[in-house]
């Protein structure tokens, strides 16, 4: 399903998130299963399915990484469940460095400051990668799509490591 079409939007990495949220609310009102409480079973089932599609589409479109994956899937590059590894040796070394730094922070005197610093470093890199992803997705060529796919793979790792940092920060706050 093309989520952009469902929301009547042009397929683009650039979205007005306020407009997306407004459209989401409108579609929610139109498809909410409670509206079909007195309808026949078939219509109830369709309402539940449509409402689920509206919800799924919103979650994908509001998140830049998921939006990029969806655009690439519409272009024939399915990344969502792939297990392909990144072939960029410099990025692999960067991953190892972040993992080591994260491990070393467990024994640091000021873990919170170290985690914050690492998180900010990765966040800045994510912002750069999202800009590059935007540039690649404006072109619909095989090479641009492949470059965008590589960026998505890298971003997935960066988001994952930021989640690990957040878990460690939460654990510190629970002490």
PAKE-60893 format. One record per residue (C-alpha): residue number from 1; x, y, z. Coordinates in Angstrom, 2 decimals. Example, Ala and Ser with C-alpha at 12.3 -4.5 7.8 and 13.67 -1.06 7.14 Angstrom:
SITE    nr         x         y         z
SITE     1     12.30     -4.50      7.80
SITE     2     13.67     -1.06      7.14
//
This chain:
SITE    nr         x         y         z
SITE     1      0.00      0.00      0.00
SITE     2      1.21      3.48     -0.82
SITE     3      0.80      5.47      2.39
SITE     4      1.34      8.75      0.58
SITE     5     -1.69      8.03     -1.61
SITE     6     -3.76      7.05      1.43
SITE     7     -3.03     10.49      2.89
SITE     8     -3.38     12.19     -0.49
SITE     9      0.22     13.41     -0.36
SITE    10      2.91     13.71     -2.98
SITE    11      5.55     11.00     -2.49
SITE    12      8.35     13.01     -0.94
SITE    13     10.79     12.84      1.96
SITE    14      9.75     16.41      2.81
SITE    15      6.43     16.45      4.60
SITE    16      4.58     19.09      6.55
SITE    17      4.16     17.19      9.81
SITE    18      1.39     19.51     11.01
SITE    19     -0.59     18.84      7.83
SITE    20      0.11     15.13      8.21
SITE    21     -1.25     15.20     11.78
SITE    22     -4.36     17.11     10.66
SITE    23     -5.02     14.61      7.89
SITE    24     -4.46     11.77     10.34
SITE    25     -7.11     13.17     12.66
SITE    26     -9.56     13.52      9.77
SITE    27     -8.92      9.98      8.54
SITE    28     -9.22      8.66     12.09
SITE    29    -12.65     10.24     12.41
SITE    30    -13.77      8.80      9.08
SITE    31    -12.53      5.27      9.70
SITE    32    -12.90      4.82     13.45
SITE    33    -14.60      1.47     14.16
SITE    34    -16.97      3.05     16.71
SITE    35    -18.59      4.90     13.82
SITE    36    -19.56      1.53     12.38
SITE    37    -20.85     -0.06     15.60
SITE    38    -24.32     -0.60     14.15
SITE    39    -23.08     -1.65     10.70
SITE    40    -23.01     -5.19      9.37
SITE    41    -20.03     -7.42     10.24
SITE    42    -18.45     -6.92      6.82
SITE    43    -18.51     -3.11      7.17
SITE    44    -17.16     -3.36     10.72
SITE    45    -14.28     -5.51      9.48
SITE    46    -13.51     -3.07      6.67
SITE    47    -13.57     -0.14      9.12
SITE    48    -11.11     -1.90     11.42
SITE    49     -8.82     -2.66      8.47
SITE    50     -8.97      0.89      7.11
SITE    51     -8.38      2.34     10.57
SITE    52     -5.34      0.09     11.02
SITE    53     -3.99      1.23      7.65
SITE    54     -4.47      4.88      8.65
SITE    55     -2.59      4.25     11.92
SITE    56      0.21      2.30     10.25
SITE    57      0.60      4.93      7.55
SITE    58      0.81      7.72     10.11
SITE    59      3.52      5.92     12.09
SITE    60      5.55      5.41      8.91
SITE    61      5.08      8.86      7.41
SITE    62      5.78     10.85     10.57
SITE    63      9.17      9.17     11.12
SITE    64     11.93     10.17      8.66
SITE    65     13.68      6.79      8.72
SITE    66     10.46      4.81      8.18
SITE    67      9.33      7.33      5.55
SITE    68     12.60      6.84      3.65
SITE    69     12.21      3.05      3.84
SITE    70      8.67      3.35      2.49
SITE    71      9.78      5.56     -0.40
SITE    72     12.51      3.05     -1.26
SITE    73     10.01      0.17     -1.02
SITE    74      7.72      2.02     -3.44
SITE    75     10.75      2.24     -5.75
SITE    76     11.34     -1.52     -5.49
SITE    77     13.98     -1.61     -2.72
SITE    78     12.55     -3.46      0.29
SITE    79     14.75     -2.82      3.35
SITE    80     12.39     -3.31      6.25
SITE    81     13.20     -6.95      7.04
SITE    82     16.52     -7.37      5.30
SITE    83     19.58     -8.73      7.05
SITE    84     22.19     -7.20      4.76
SITE    85     25.30     -5.92      6.49
SITE    86     26.99     -2.64      5.78
SITE    87     30.11     -2.90      3.61
SITE    88     31.52      0.51      4.61
SITE    89     34.68     -0.28      6.60
SITE    90     34.95      3.23      8.04
SITE    91     31.40      3.01      9.35
SITE    92     32.05     -0.47     10.76
SITE    93     35.06      0.94     12.62
SITE    94     32.89      3.80     13.89
SITE    95     30.33      1.28     15.16
SITE    96     33.05     -0.59     17.04
SITE    97     34.34      2.67     18.51
SITE    98     30.87      3.65     19.74
SITE    99     30.32      0.20     21.25
SITE   100     33.69      0.35     23.04
SITE   101     32.94      3.86     24.30
SITE   102     29.55      2.73     25.55
SITE   103     31.17     -0.20     27.35
SITE   104     33.89      2.00     28.88
SITE   105     31.27      4.45     30.14
SITE   106     29.95      1.76     32.48
SITE   107     33.10      2.29     34.57
SITE   108     33.39      6.06     34.09
SITE   109     33.20      8.44     37.01
SITE   110     30.55     10.62     35.35
SITE   111     28.55      8.13     33.28
SITE   112     25.69     10.53     32.71
SITE   113     27.90     13.21     31.12
SITE   114     29.65     10.60     28.99
SITE   115     26.36      9.14     27.79
SITE   116     25.04     12.61     27.01
SITE   117     28.17     13.48     25.05
SITE   118     28.05     10.24     23.05
SITE   119     24.34     10.71     22.38
SITE   120     24.90     14.26     21.14
SITE   121     27.72     13.10     18.85
SITE   122     25.53     10.41     17.30
SITE   123     22.52     12.77     17.06
SITE   124     24.64     15.28     15.12
SITE   125     25.74     12.52     12.74
SITE   126     22.12     11.38     12.33
SITE   127     21.14     14.92     11.36
SITE   128     23.91     14.96      8.72
SITE   129     22.87     11.54      7.42
SITE   130     19.21     12.62      7.20
SITE   131     20.27     15.62      5.09
SITE   132     22.24     13.31      2.80
SITE   133     19.26     10.93      2.68
SITE   134     17.00     13.82      1.68
SITE   135     19.37     14.66     -1.17
SITE   136     19.50     11.05     -2.41
SITE   137     15.73     10.62     -2.25
SITE   138     15.09     13.70     -4.38
SITE   139     16.62     11.74     -7.25
SITE   140     14.88      8.60     -8.40
SITE   141     17.82      6.87    -10.00
SITE   142     19.25      3.43     -9.28
SITE   143     22.49      4.86     -7.87
SITE   144     20.68      7.45     -5.71
SITE   145     18.30      4.78     -4.41
SITE   146     21.20      2.47     -3.57
SITE   147     22.99      5.32     -1.79
SITE   148     19.78      6.12      0.12
SITE   149     19.43      2.45      1.09
SITE   150     22.98      2.47      2.49
SITE   151     22.17      5.60      4.48
SITE   152     19.01      3.97      5.85
SITE   153     21.03      0.96      7.00
SITE   154     23.52      3.23      8.77
SITE   155     20.76      5.29     10.34
SITE   156     19.09      2.15     11.68
SITE   157     22.27      1.32     13.56
SITE   158     22.64      4.88     14.85
SITE   159     19.06      4.95     16.13
SITE   160     19.60      1.57     17.76
SITE   161     22.71      2.72     19.60
SITE   162     20.89      5.87     20.75
SITE   163     18.19      3.59     22.19
SITE   164     20.90      1.71     24.09
SITE   165     22.24      5.01     25.42
SITE   166     18.73      6.00     26.52
SITE   167     18.30      2.65     28.33
SITE   168     21.59      3.20     30.15
SITE   169     20.55      6.74     31.09
SITE   170     17.21      5.40     32.38
SITE   171     19.04      2.76     34.42
SITE   172     21.23      5.47     35.98
SITE   173     18.18      7.54     36.85
SITE   174     16.53      4.50     38.47
SITE   175     19.43      4.12     40.92
//
